[in-house]
Amino acid sequence: MIRLTLAIFAAAVMSTAAQSQVRPDATAVLARDAENLVEMWQGRFDTANQVNFQERFNLPEEGWVARHHKIFARVDLPAFGPTVTYVEQYAGSPPDILVRQRLYVHRVDAGALKTDIYAFRGDDAEKAGGAHEDPSKLDGLTPDTMSKLPDGCAIIWQARGDMFLGTQTPDECLYTPEGFGMEVRLRDTITLTADSMTTQTEILDAKGEVLMANELGVAEVARKARPFTCMMLARNPDNEKGFERYAGIRTHDQGGEYEVKTQHSPPKELHVRLLNIVPPAGTSRNTFIMTLTEKNDLFPLARAFVAPDAERVAISIAGIEANCTADTGEAARF
């Protein structure tokens, strides 16, 4: 009997010791997941590809998603924690209207990886605009100077292979957005991969009735954009060199656009768009397309088609050359 009691006691001690060893390891794994999540989220995401195909394939309009451009940038704000992301979201076509700014604070809590969401107050949002390019615009911000969404609104993440799945629980995420005038519940499901971010969003009232959601349950798919730097040459006999050169134009390959107004008499307004398309399965192949159009013309002047991973795409027609290169290594030089 004494031996049995000692054996049980020894087993309990060993189990406790094993648990004490597992917990730090689990925390370390979640901390590593937080770093991987932030790295995967870094950059720009755009729904241009999905918007392009929902129009071309005549999908019912009640299932359409809006054009959104989202920017995620890691920033150094020790007052919030070691892993913080600044977020901007734009809407419109093209998406040039800033509609949302947030700070996402990633943390390990109670054996889970969570992202707390902070909203800007008053004029702080306007001051912070463009902080992904100039992080100093966030100087002076602390958790006390921002509006933290309730803990129940935190996104809870699970690492699944080479992707992350994030969820919110509407029963716990109840708050009143600034300027909304009523309490709402949020239900977000996010699937994040190296290439895309898929979001299913619902906004419900306090009783659980749906206020805002895609009527057909279509999830929004924003593909990760590659940054490109572009230039354009336009022949102009009125210029002593015989041409005009426009360089250093920044854009991206997920519906990125730019316009050049030449010095011709009358001036020409030339429009370039880049779209690295990923069509619905079985319809066609992935293709990176550059389109050159003269403003207000129904049909483009020219298109160029290259491989999806191409680091350079260009069009050259009589009197005009448009050239875009990925912002990586030698390919970024002209």
C-alpha angles and dihedrals in degrees: 000000000000090000091051091050091049091048092052091047092049091049091051092050091049091048091051091048091049091051091050088054095046097051097062089046091052091049090050091051091051091047089053089048089054090055091048091048093052091047093049091048094049113113139024131320127191136184094212093113093054093043090051094055099040088060096043094048094046095237114182108276093230087068096048121119123217126248108262132172115198129192124198121185130172111234134188108242107146092182088070099039142274099294116047130157127200113214133199126177126194130193136191135068101303092021101239100131113097106222106162141026126180145160115228113203114195119206143160111240133165093348095310139098109238137178117212116205123221124190125205121246126228115310093359090086093057092045091052095052110128094016089141086072098032110030091180086080086076094055113130096024117133133168088263093058094052135061111248115205113235117282088250088065093061114120110242113211135206122189109224113182108295095348141063127228116204127188140180124206112227092201088064103031103079120146145128113254116220109271094007098102099211142060115265138182121227126213114182128169116188129187112192124191134162089266107035151008118225116196131187109189131185129176115200133182122245090273093053098256113144113251099171132013141120105284093221095040093248112163120225113246116199114185122213112257127222114218117239134187116214142192136188135204119200122186111235122171089196090066116083090229091048093239144052122233124207115185143167095045110160122212141129141237099252101080094313113166140187137177132211123197109203128211094242119129102268094021122239120228108211121192126199126190130185122201125170098199127207105187126205111282114283098011103094142321129285109268137176110221133191116195124196117196136169107233115269092010114130096217128045122250090226146340131211123204122200138160116288092246095046114134094203133044126174144170125204121184133152107310098351136078124181119186130178128181132187116255093246128108121302093350090073093064125090 
